[in-house]
């Protein structure tokens, strides 16, 4: 099996799927890329059993065949080659020779038939989503997913498709994000939980101008876009009833300039306790005061901001890291923080979202203030 391809083209395709590879695999074959040539088209696969990514490119080849190629060595070779044609020669003992302008390298490959087969996905539904919408949904929700191995359902993003809208939800029990779009719809109603790793892979490969075909059933999802196919196993389990934790009555509403709030928060948070990251917001009239202290080191800081506040005077504590993440993931000039009392969750939303097809809500749990 011989073929010729451009070094930079091959490297670009391999790098787009190499994030799937784990540093330590249960099966040695998973340390390899699967090269499969058919009618002059090279299909390259990388897998960790849970997630598989496939990319395709045209090559010069007179014959068909498949081989598993050591991923790390191949990537290192291609990264250090200037743009030029590379000739791959593979013999029946799976020895691989790569010839280029001023030399050649050799390595041992493996039988491609040992590479795990893709799952056969039956009874699948499908939806088409623009790359821009999916990219935004991932960026707005992924940071709020949990890392608790005992609650795997909260380590992914919950997707709920209906004929009227699509909703993406992420929570770790301390913060929650709900991102909803009304300009994309599914034929029926369905829900599933996407793991974090494939979402990160999508995030790094989406350009924003493509259309994505998403096919899914009870156990797997397939994303097809550009020259990439991503197949992932869904997280099995029932997602918590997130609507039940969103407080409905929030009469105390703070409207404030997002960048000013973010800047003050960053500065004051430097002086917060390194364990609790607690920051206190004091709301009175048209003034917002931020206060943080670390008693152990006698550090403290406070700042005042002009704001628009409608409600009772209040002092409420939050984990500054959570608020900073949320403010960084909103894009509007002003944000609203709606609260009921210091012991209940606050809701952070854009104050004037110009995109009427987009609805984003971020919930953050308060922390008890040290009196």
BELCOR-V248321 format. One record per pair of residues at least 24 apart in sequence whose C-alpha atoms are under 7 Angstrom apart, sorted by sequence separation. I is the first residue (numbers start at 0). J is the second residue. D is the distance in whole Angstrom. If there is no record, write none. Layout:
i->I j->J d->D
i->I j->J d->D
//
This chain:
i->160 j->184 d->7
i->161 j->185 d->5
i->162 j->186 d->6
i->267 j->291 d->6
i->284 j->308 d->6
i->341 j->365 d->7
i->20 j->45 d->7
i->38 j->63 d->7
i->144 j->169 d->5
i->145 j->170 d->6
i->160 j->185 d->6
i->162 j->187 d->6
i->19 j->45 d->6
i->20 j->46 d->6
i->21 j->47 d->7
i->37 j->63 d->5
i->143 j->169 d->5
i->144 j->170 d->5
i->145 j->171 d->4
i->161 j->187 d->6
i->162 j->188 d->7
i->315 j->341 d->5
i->19 j->46 d->6
i->20 j->47 d->6
i->36 j->63 d->5
i->37 j->64 d->7
i->143 j->170 d->5
i->144 j->171 d->5
i->161 j->188 d->4
i->314 j->341 d->7
i->17 j->45 d->7
i->19 j->47 d->6
i->36 j->64 d->5
i->140 j->168 d->7
i->141 j->169 d->7
i->143 j->171 d->6
i->160 j->188 d->5
i->161 j->189 d->7
i->270 j->298 d->6
i->16 j->45 d->6
i->35 j->64 d->6
i->36 j->65 d->6
i->140 j->169 d->6
i->160 j->189 d->5
i->270 j->299 d->5
i->283 j->312 d->5
i->35 j->65 d->4
i->159 j->189 d->6
i->160 j->190 d->6
i->270 j->300 d->6
i->282 j->312 d->5
i->283 j->313 d->7
i->19 j->50 d->7
i->34 j->65 d->5
i->35 j->66 d->7
i->136 j->167 d->7
i->143 j->174 d->6
i->159 j->190 d->4
i->282 j->313 d->5
i->19 j->51 d->7
i->34 j->66 d->5
i->143 j->175 d->6
i->158 j->190 d->5
i->159 j->191 d->7
i->281 j->313 d->6
i->282 j->314 d->6
i->33 j->66 d->6
i->34 j->67 d->6
i->143 j->176 d->7
i->158 j->191 d->5
i->267 j->300 d->5
i->281 j->314 d->4
i->33 j->67 d->4
i->157 j->191 d->6
i->158 j->192 d->6
i->197 j->231 d->7
i->267 j->301 d->6
i->280 j->314 d->6
i->281 j->315 d->7
i->32 j->67 d->6
i->33 j->68 d->6
i->157 j->192 d->4
i->279 j->314 d->7
i->280 j->315 d->5
i->16 j->52 d->6
i->31 j->67 d->6
i->32 j->68 d->5
i->140 j->176 d->6
i->156 j->192 d->5
i->157 j->193 d->6
i->279 j->315 d->6
i->280 j->316 d->6
i->16 j->53 d->7
i->31 j->68 d->5
i->32 j->69 d->6
i->155 j->192 d->6
i->156 j->193 d->5
i->279 j->316 d->4
i->31 j->69 d->4
i->32 j->70 d->6
i->155 j->193 d->5
i->156 j->194 d->7
i->278 j->316 d->6
i->279 j->317 d->7
i->30 j->69 d->6
i->31 j->70 d->5
i->69 j->108 d->6
i->155 j->194 d->4
i->194 j->233 d->6
i->263 j->302 d->7
i->277 j->316 d->6
i->278 j->317 d->6
i->30 j->70 d->6
i->68 j->108 d->5
i->154 j->194 d->7
i->155 j->195 d->5
i->193 j->233 d->5
i->194 j->234 d->6
i->277 j->317 d->6
i->278 j->318 d->6
i->67 j->108 d->6
i->68 j->109 d->7
i->154 j->195 d->7
i->192 j->233 d->6
i->193 j->234 d->6
i->277 j->318 d->5
i->278 j->319 d->6
i->12 j->54 d->6
i->66 j->108 d->7
i->67 j->109 d->5
i->136 j->178 d->6
i->191 j->233 d->7
i->192 j->234 d->5
i->276 j->318 d->5
i->277 j->319 d->6
i->66 j->109 d->6
i->67 j->110 d->6
i->275 j->318 d->7
i->276 j->319 d->6
i->66 j->110 d->6
i->67 j->111 d->5
i->276 j->320 d->7
i->66 j->111 d->4
i->65 j->111 d->5
i->317 j->365 d->5
i->318 j->366 d->7
i->316 j->365 d->5
i->317 j->366 d->5
i->315 j->365 d->7
i->316 j->366 d->5
i->255 j->306 d->5
i->268 j->319 d->6
i->316 j->367 d->6
i->254 j->306 d->6
i->255 j->307 d->6
i->316 j->368 d->6
i->254 j->307 d->5
i->4 j->58 d->5
i->253 j->307 d->6
i->254 j->308 d->6
i->3 j->58 d->6
i->4 j->59 d->7
i->128 j->183 d->7
i->253 j->308 d->4
i->2 j->58 d->7
i->3 j->59 d->5
i->252 j->308 d->6
i->253 j->309 d->6
i->2 j->59 d->5
i->3 j->60 d->7
i->252 j->309 d->5
i->2 j->60 d->5
i->251 j->309 d->6
i->252 j->310 d->6
i->1 j->60 d->6
i->126 j->185 d->6
i->251 j->310 d->4
i->250 j->310 d->6
i->251 j->311 d->6
i->137 j->198 d->7
i->0 j->62 d->6
i->261 j->323 d->7
i->0 j->63 d->7
i->0 j->64 d->6
i->10 j->74 d->7
i->137 j->202 d->7
i->261 j->326 d->6
i->10 j->77 d->6
i->134 j->202 d->6
i->257 j->326 d->7
i->6 j->77 d->6
i->134 j->205 d->7
i->134 j->207 d->7
i->6 j->80 d->7
i->7 j->82 d->6
i->130 j->205 d->6
i->257 j->332 d->6
i->6 j->82 d->6
i->130 j->206 d->7
i->131 j->207 d->4
i->256 j->332 d->6
i->257 j->333 d->5
i->5 j->82 d->7
i->6 j->83 d->6
i->130 j->207 d->4
i->131 j->208 d->6
i->256 j->333 d->4
i->257 j->334 d->6
i->5 j->83 d->6
i->6 j->84 d->6
i->33 j->111 d->6
i->130 j->208 d->6
i->255 j->333 d->6
i->256 j->334 d->6
i->5 j->84 d->4
i->6 j->85 d->6
i->130 j->209 d->5
i->254 j->333 d->7
i->255 j->334 d->6
i->4 j->84 d->5
i->5 j->85 d->6
i->129 j->209 d->6
i->130 j->210 d->6
i->254 j->334 d->6
i->255 j->335 d->7
i->3 j->84 d->6
i->4 j->85 d->6
i->33 j->114 d->7
i->129 j->210 d->5
i->130 j->211 d->6
i->254 j->335 d->5
i->3 j->85 d->6
i->4 j->86 d->7
i->128 j->210 d->6
i->129 j->211 d->6
i->152 j->234 d->6
i->253 j->335 d->5
i->254 j->336 d->7
i->3 j->86 d->4
i->127 j->210 d->7
i->128 j->211 d->5
i->252 j->335 d->7
i->253 j->336 d->5
i->2 j->86 d->6
i->3 j->87 d->6
i->127 j->211 d->6
i->128 j->212 d->7
i->152 j->236 d->6
i->252 j->336 d->6
i->253 j->337 d->6
i->2 j->87 d->5
i->127 j->212 d->5
i->252 j->337 d->4
i->1 j->87 d->5
i->2 j->88 d->7
i->28 j->114 d->6
i->126 j->212 d->6
i->127 j->213 d->6
i->152 j->238 d->6
i->251 j->337 d->6
i->252 j->338 d->6
i->1 j->88 d->5
i->125 j->212 d->7
i->126 j->213 d->5
i->251 j->338 d->5
i->0 j->88 d->6
i->1 j->89 d->6
i->125 j->213 d->6
i->126 j->214 d->7
i->249 j->337 d->6
i->250 j->338 d->7
i->251 j->339 d->6
i->0 j->89 d->5
i->125 j->214 d->4
i->249 j->338 d->5
i->250 j->339 d->6
i->0 j->90 d->7
i->124 j->214 d->6
i->125 j->215 d->6
i->249 j->339 d->4
i->123 j->214 d->6
i->124 j->215 d->5
i->248 j->339 d->7
i->123 j->215 d->5
i->124 j->216 d->6
i->123 j->216 d->5
i->122 j->216 d->6
i->254 j->350 d->7
i->50 j->197 d->7
i->55 j->226 d->6
i->54 j->226 d->6
i->54 j->227 d->5
i->53 j->227 d->6
i->54 j->228 d->6
i->182 j->356 d->6
i->53 j->228 d->5
i->181 j->356 d->5
i->52 j->228 d->6
i->53 j->229 d->6
i->180 j->356 d->6
i->181 j->357 d->7
i->52 j->229 d->4
i->180 j->357 d->5
i->51 j->229 d->6
i->52 j->230 d->6
i->179 j->357 d->6
i->180 j->358 d->6
i->51 j->230 d->5
i->179 j->358 d->5
i->50 j->230 d->6
i->51 j->231 d->6
i->178 j->358 d->6
i->179 j->359 d->6
i->50 j->231 d->4
i->178 j->359 d->5
i->18 j->200 d->7
i->49 j->231 d->6
i->50 j->232 d->6
i->177 j->359 d->6
i->178 j->360 d->7
i->49 j->232 d->5
i->177 j->360 d->5
i->176 j->360 d->6
i->177 j->361 d->6
i->176 j->361 d->4
i->175 j->361 d->6
i->176 j->362 d->6
i->175 j->362 d->5
i->174 j->362 d->5
i->175 j->363 d->7
i->15 j->204 d->7
i->139 j->328 d->6
i->174 j->363 d->4
i->173 j->363 d->6
i->174 j->364 d->6
i->173 j->364 d->5
//
